[in-house]
Amino acid sequence: MKLSPSKEDYLKAIFILSSKGKLVRNKDLANYLAVKPPSAAIAIKQLAQEGLVRHKPYGHIELTNRGLKIAREIYNRHKTLVAFLSNLLGLERKTAERDACHIEHALSTQAMDRIVRFLQFLEACPAHEPRCLAAFHYYAVAESLPDFCCLKVNGENDPERKWRCFWESGEIATRENP
């Protein structure tokens, strides 16, 4: 079943709110998503018709087993993307949260799986922060490559002063001042 990004957001919000141990009501959901209560009521009615939530008028909202499974997947995608954007790319947490909300709806399963595997690799890798990530974090702030990252092409007297990153040749050299 393909859900709209809006319906995915509702499921994720219900999951998050209910995981805090309280009953989720329409007004709670509307406040959390910054929408008007009538809009939330329409969305909940649609999700109930699709068998993803249970809701009686003026009662609390709960995810069905199927709804819970989908909501958990959406939430996990979101958390993974936030980690990728904030920890690896160095985005501020608030920006990473906002961008993850947009990306989580459009990313292919293959791309999401690859991001998960990459994060798992980094967590398992004995090198605390691989050299290329440290170099990228420096580059993202300084807008220049760190000295340990660059090599001159064609030796000492390269007139064009072309550089390439250390992993291409495995040699480490310092950059000459241009």
N, C-alpha and C positions, 0 to 999 in steps of 0.2 A: 504494500500500500504506500503510495507516494503522498505525503502530507505537505501542505503549504508551509513556508517558513513561519507564518503566523501561528498555525496550529502546533508546530513543533515548539515554538516559544511558549505557548500555553501549557503544553505537556511538561516542558522543562520547569516552568514556574511552579506548577502544581507539585512536581516532584521535590523541588527545593523547599517550598513552603511546608509540605507535609513531612519532610525529613527532619524538620525542627520540632516535631512532636505535637503539633497542634492541628486542629481541624481547619481545613481550607474553605473559606467562604468566598462568594463572588466578589465582595468588596475588598477582601484581602488580595485576591488575584488581580483585580483592577488596579489597586494601589501599587502592587509590585511591578506590574507591566506598564504603569502610567497610561492607562486607558480609562475610558468612562465605563461605569458599571453596566450599562446596557450593551456595550460592545463585548464585554467579557461574558455576559449572559448569552448572547448569540453564539459566541465561540464555544461555550460550554455545551450548549444545546446541540451544536453540530458534532462535537466530540462524543457526546453521549449517543447520538444517532449512529456514529461509527463504531460504537462499542468500546471506546477508549477510556471513558469516565462514567461514573455513576453520580447522578445528581437529582435530587428532588427539589422542586421550587422552594426557595428560602432555606434550603438545607445545606449541608456541607458537600464538598466535592471530593471524590476519591477516585484514584486511578484503578481501572480494572487490571487484571493480570497482564493482558496484552498492552494496555496503556502504560503500565509500569515498565514493562520490558522496553518499549519504544522510548519512554521518557529517560530511562537509565542510559540507553545508548546515546541519546542526544546530549545528556548531561556529561557523559564521559568524553564525547567528542569535544564538547565545549572546554572541559578542564584540560584536555590534552592540547588543544590549540592555544589556550591561554599560557600554558607552560612553554610551549614552543615559541610563541611570540614574545613572552616576557623574559624567560630564562635564556633562550638562545639568541634571539634577535635584539634583546635588550630594550624592548618597548616598556614604557611605564605600564603598570598593572591596569590602570583605568583604560588606557588605550587598547591594551591587549584584550581586555574583557569585551570592549565594544567591537573590536575587529573580529574577535572569535565568534561573536553572535552573528555576524554577517557571513563569515567564511563557513561556519559549521553547516549551513543549509545547502551550500553549493559544491562542497568538496567531494570528489569521487571517493568511493570506498578504497580504491587502490592508493590514492594519494594519502588518505587518512591512515591506512595500514602502514605506509612507508614512513610517515611522521612518527607513528607509534613505535615502529622498529628502530628508527633513528634515536628517539628518546631512550628506548630500552638499551640500545648500544652504548650511548653516552653514560648512562647510569652504571652499566656493567664494566665499562672500559677502565682499566687500571690507571690510565692517565687522567687525573682529576678533571682537567680542562684541556682537551686536545689543543695543540699549538695553533692550529688554524682557527679555532674558536676564539682563543685569546687574541690572536691577530685581528680577527673580525671585530671583536668588541672594542679594541683600540681604534681600528679604522672607522667604526661607526661614530665615535666621539670626535676623534682628531681629524678625520677626513684625509688621512694620509696613512700609508703603510708603515708599520713599525720596522725598524732597521733589521731585525732578525728575519723578517719575512721576505726581503727582496734580494735578488741576485742580479748582477749585471749580465747581459747576454753578450757572448763573444769575448769574454775576458775583460782585462783592465782598460783597454783603450777604445771602447765602443763609442763612436762619435754620436750615435743616435740616443745614447743613454737609455736603452730599453731595459726593462726590468721584468722579471718573472718571479713568482712566489717560490719559496724554498722547496716545496714538495716536488717540483718538476725535475730538479736535478739531484736533490738530496744534499746539496752543498749549502753551507751557511756562509754568508759574507755580509759585510756591512755596506750600506749604500754610500756612495760618494756624495758630497754636497753638489747639487746641480749648479 
